[in-house]
Amino acid sequence: MSAAPDARMVRRAAVGIAAQVAAAVAATVLLVSVLALSLTVLAEHRDEERTVREVTVAAGPQLIGADGVVLLHRDPSGTVRAGPAVPDPVTRLDLGRLPAGRGNARVAGREYETYAVDRPDGGRTVGLLDVTVREESGERLVGSLVLGGLLGIAAAGAAGLLLGRRAVRPLARALELQRRFVADASHELRTPLAVLHTRAELIQRRLTQAGAPAGDRLRADVAQLTADTRALGEVVEDLLLSAELQHRPAAGVPVDVGDLVAELVAAVAPVAERRGVTLAADTGDGRLTVEGVRSSLRRALAALVDNALAHVDAGGTVTVGAHRGAGRVRIAVTDDGDGLDPAEARELLRRFARGSGHADREGRRFGLGLALVSEVVEAHRGRLEISGRPGHGARFVIDLPAAPHR
C-alpha cells in the first residue's frame, strides 16, 4: 500500500520549497559569478593593454621593457633586434604580419598581448606581454566559481529542505486535525444513523403488514425516509473510509478480484432488476489477485456500479469485467447510458462533482463516490481511467498491479 496522499502532498511541498530556494540561489550565484568574472577579466585586459601600449610607445634604442613587456624592433632594412629577456621563439615572430596598434599572437603555445608602433623612419617597434598565466588563472577562477556555486546550491537545497519542512509543518498539523475530525465525526454518526435506519425499516415493515389503503402516502414517505437514511449512512461510511485511507493506509492482503466482482454483482442484481437494467459479470478465466484491502476495493467498485445503474435507462446494460494482462489486473465498469465527456474526467474526480449530460438528468452526479474511488485506487498503487461519449455510455477502469505468484 502507498503512503497517505496528504503526507505525500506535504513532502512535495517541502521539496518544492527546497527546489525553489536552490534555484534562486543558483540563479543568484550564476549572475554574480558571471558579472564578477566579466568585470575582473575586463579590468585585467584593460590594464594589460595599457601597459603594453605605454611601454612600447616609450621604448628607447636599448629596447628595455618593463612590467613584463618585452620589445622587438625591426629597422627599415628588415633587421630585427630583440631587447633583454625576449624568449627565443618570440625573436622569430614575423613583425610585419602583426596589426598596427593592439593585437595578439600565439607563439610556442603561449598567448601574448601585442602592440605595434610604426616609426617615422619606417621602422616598427613591437611590445609583447605574456598573458598565458592570466588566462590560466582565469580558467582556475572559473573552476573555483563553479565548484563554489555547486557547493552553495547544495547547501541552499539542504537549508531550503529544512526550512520547507518547518514551513509546511502547520499545514501537516491542520491536515491531521481535519482527518481526525472527519474520522471522529464519522464514528460518532455511524451508530445513531444505524439506529435511525433500523427504526425507519421497522416502521416501513409494520405499515406494509398493516396494508391500510389510507396509509399509502405514509408508506411512501417512510420508504423514502429509509432510502435517505441508507444514503446518508453510505456517505458517512465513505467519509470514514476516505479518512482512514489518508491517515493510515492498511497493509495489503491477497484479494481475489474475480470473487469480489461476482459477489458484488450478485448483491446488486436485485436493484438492477427492479430498474429494468441488465447487470452482467465478465471475469474470464485465470487468476485475478491483487494485494489490497478487500472492503476498500469493494466499496470503490460498488460506487462505480451504483453510478452506472443510476445513469442507465430501463433496458440498458451494465457490465462489470475483470481481466489480467502485463502484470496488471483491470476491473472495468461499462454502461450504455447517457455517457460523459472525457474532457471532464479530471473534474469528476472532485468530491460532489457533477458532469454534463442530458437535460432531464442534469449530468452525472458522483457525490463522494468517484473521488473515493480515486483515493482507494491511489492507495492501492493503481490508476483510474475514464472514457466515454455523451449519449453513448461510459467506461470506468480500475487498473491495479497484480499480486505476485506465491
Protein Blocks (a to p, Z undefined) as FASTA:
>chain_A
ZZdfklmmmmmmmmmmmmmmmmmmmmmmmmmmmmmmmmmmmmmmmmmmmmmmmmmmmpcf
kopaeehiacddddfkopacddehiafklmmpcfklpcehjddddeehiacdddddddfk
opacdddddfklmmmmmmmmmmmmmmmmmmmmmmmmmmmmmmmmmmmmmmmmmmmmmmmm
mmmmmmmmmmmmmmmmmmmmmmmmmmmmnopaklmmmmmmmmmmmmmmmmmmmmmmmmmm
mmmmmmmccddddddfklmmmmmmmmmmmmmmmnopacdddebgajddddddfklmmmmm
mmmmmmmmmmccehiacddddddeehiacdddddfbebpafklmmmmmpghiacdddfkl
npaaekjmlmmmmmmmmmnopacddeddehiapaddddddddddZZ
